[in-house]
Amino acid sequence: MARLFARNETLVATILLLFIIVTSIVDPSFLSVPTLFDLLRNGLIMAIFAIGVLLVLISGGIDVSFTALAAFAMYATTKTLVETGVEGSMALALAMSGGIGLCLGLVNGFFVGTMRLPTLIVTLGTLSAFRGALLTFVGSQLISNVPDGMRDFSRTMLLRGTNADGYFYSLPAAVLVLLLVVVLTWFILYRTMLGRNIFAIGGSLDSARRIGIPVTKVQYFIYAYVGTISGIAGIVHASLARVANPFDIVGLELSVIAAVVLGGARLQGGTGTITGTLLGVALIVVINNSLITLGIPSTWQNIVIGLLILLGTGVPAWQARRSGRTE
């Protein structure tokens, strides 16, 4: 039993269940289909970001630039499509934004992989650089007349209907983007040699180099992949909001990294799971909504999330040390 609760996934799932039970007692409608679909919609973009950040943390790095990168790719894509008069389809917008994200991610890859600079310093620098370049050279005005392809995508639903109480619910097609990102990332991490190399680099960078793993190439891939995912997340966000705001998205870094860490990824690298990451995202989304339902001021959200991070990382570490002393 002790080993079971030493797993972050179990601990996070337990806390998530407790929050759901308490909130549903206060507000029985919390477990309704409309509310659950709203929670899924609220956590969709964060979950896509978190999957990308997971790769970076597994490799032993940390990335805080992904939101600035996403905002740049999203806004540049939307502005280009609007100014050229190309309405296009959502597939075109996804390809353009993902491509811009890939190019910006390669910038991070260059400084981390080739220059061998600390990941936190690099991404702090590119966070500011991407943000400044967007507002200075691309634009800072809100774009409300997004292309028809993006608008149509936001209206496409996988499910829609009305429950017994008369409340409308809908499940956006954007969920398929998250599902694709999850499946592709799972395949890379657990079914390819590249995935094994990512875990090995996170376990020990020097050892990975000694056994012949092409560390630089793997790091280029990681940051290019994260950049692509971030660009996709950005354009999906703009499509669902039906507006391209250059001041959107930036500021989610703490919540996304917190979700991944809560899910079991260690800042030292070498550890992390997709299941744990998605549970961490779910917990943060539920906390943000349940505190409001419980009548607790929203200013407590960061306090609760911070305490959960300490709990989620501290308890398994304590269990591991205790187990080591026992053995």
TATATA-V867487 format. One record per residue. PHI is phi in whole degrees, 0 to 359 (none if undefined). NEAR is the number of other C-alpha atoms within 12 Angstrom. D_FIRST is the distance of its C-alpha to the first C-alpha in whole Angstrom. Layout:
[[PHI:NEAR:D_FIRST] [PHI:NEAR:D_FIRST]]
//
This chain:
[[none:9:0] [298:16:4] [292:19:5] [297:17:5] [280:25:6] [285:27:9] [281:31:10] [300:44:13] [303:35:14] [294:26:11] [296:32:12] [294:41:15] [298:30:15] [295:21:13] [296:30:16] [300:32:19] [297:21:18] [297:18:18] [299:30:22] [295:34:23] [296:20:22] [297:21:24] [294:27:27] [291:23:28] [291:16:28] [289:18:31] [226:21:32] [304:17:32] [286:21:33] [298:27:31] [268:23:29] [284:22:32] [299:25:33] [303:25:36] [293:29:33] [297:25:30] [292:28:33] [296:24:34] [297:31:31] [297:31:31] [297:33:34] [294:28:34] [263:36:31] [299:36:33] [293:45:34] [300:46:31] [294:47:29] [297:50:32] [302:51:32] [297:52:29] [298:51:29] [293:54:32] [297:50:30] [304:52:27] [300:52:29] [295:51:31] [293:44:28] [300:41:26] [282:44:30] [90:36:29] [253:42:32] [212:42:32] [234:44:34] [245:41:36] [262:45:39] [296:56:38] [287:51:39] [294:42:42] [297:55:42] [296:56:42] [296:48:44] [299:56:47] [297:49:46] [297:53:46] [289:51:49] [297:40:51] [295:45:51] [297:51:51] [295:36:55] [297:27:56] [296:29:56] [291:24:57] [288:16:60] [271:12:61] [73:15:61] [270:20:58] [289:24:56] [59:25:55] [250:22:51] [295:35:48] [299:22:47] [295:24:50] [297:40:48] [297:37:45] [294:26:47] [294:32:49] [294:40:46] [296:37:44] [293:32:46] [297:37:47] [298:41:44] [300:33:44] [298:30:47] [291:41:45] [296:45:42] [295:32:44] [297:34:46] [299:46:42] [299:36:42] [297:28:45] [289:26:44] [278:36:41] [279:30:41] [275:21:45] [279:16:46] [58:20:42] [270:21:42] [300:21:39] [298:33:37] [296:24:37] [295:20:40] [299:32:41] [286:36:40] [296:25:41] [293:25:44] [288:33:44] [305:32:43] [291:23:46] [293:22:48] [297:37:47] [296:34:47] [295:21:51] [296:23:52] [298:30:51] [287:22:53] [273:15:56] [253:15:56] [261:23:55] [157:26:55] [226:22:54] [263:21:55] [294:23:53] [251:28:54] [263:22:53] [267:24:55] [295:39:53] [303:33:54] [301:25:54] [300:30:51] [291:39:49] [295:28:50] [296:24:50] [298:33:46] [294:30:45] [269:22:46] [280:21:45] [240:20:42] [280:17:40] [220:18:39] [204:18:41] [171:17:42] [226:15:42] [278:15:40] [296:12:41] [273:12:41] [90:11:44] [270:17:42] [280:19:42] [222:25:39] [205:27:39] [242:29:37] [290:28:39] [294:27:40] [300:41:38] [300:31:35] [295:21:36] [296:29:37] [299:33:33] [299:20:32] [296:18:34] [297:30:33] [297:30:29] [296:19:30] [296:22:33] [293:31:30] [301:25:28] [298:17:30] [298:26:31] [288:31:28] [244:21:27] [231:14:30] [227:15:32] [294:16:33] [303:27:34] [298:31:30] [297:27:29] [295:36:32] [298:42:31] [296:39:27] [296:32:29] [297:38:31] [291:36:28] [292:26:27] [195:24:30] [297:30:33] [295:16:36] [295:17:34] [299:24:34] [293:20:38] [293:13:38] [269:14:37] [94:16:39] [288:25:37] [286:25:40] [303:33:38] [299:29:41] [296:23:41] [295:36:37] [294:44:38] [301:32:41] [298:33:39] [303:47:36] [284:45:38] [291:35:40] [294:38:37] [298:46:36] [298:48:40] [297:40:40] [299:50:37] [295:51:38] [299:46:42] [295:48:40] [300:47:38] [297:53:41] [287:55:44] [295:50:41] [300:46:41] [296:45:45] [292:41:45] [294:32:43] [280:28:45] [59:27:48] [202:30:49] [254:39:49] [246:34:48] [294:38:48] [263:27:46] [282:29:43] [74:36:40] [302:29:40] [120:20:38] [276:29:35] [306:31:34] [298:29:31] [296:39:30] [292:44:29] [296:42:28] [299:45:26] [298:50:24] [292:50:24] [293:49:22] [301:50:20] [286:48:19] [116:45:18] [287:44:21] [262:38:22] [294:30:26] [284:23:26] [97:29:26] [86:30:24] [222:36:21] [154:43:21] [225:37:20] [291:41:23] [300:30:20] [298:34:18] [297:44:22] [294:44:23] [295:38:20] [297:45:21] [298:45:25] [301:42:24] [297:45:22] [293:47:25] [296:36:28] [295:42:26] [300:39:26] [301:32:30] [271:31:31] [288:38:29] [298:30:30] [295:20:33] [298:24:33] [281:24:31] [81:16:35] [268:17:33] [305:17:35] [296:18:35] [295:13:35] [279:19:32] [301:24:30] [295:20:30] [296:19:29] [296:27:26] [296:33:25] [298:23:26] [295:18:23] [293:29:21] [297:34:22] [299:20:21] [292:26:18] [293:40:17] [264:31:18] [285:24:17] [297:27:14] [300:31:13] [295:21:16] [296:20:15] [299:23:11] [295:21:13] [295:15:16] [295:15:14] [297:14:13] [295:10:16] [291:9:18] [293:8:15] [286:7:17]]
//
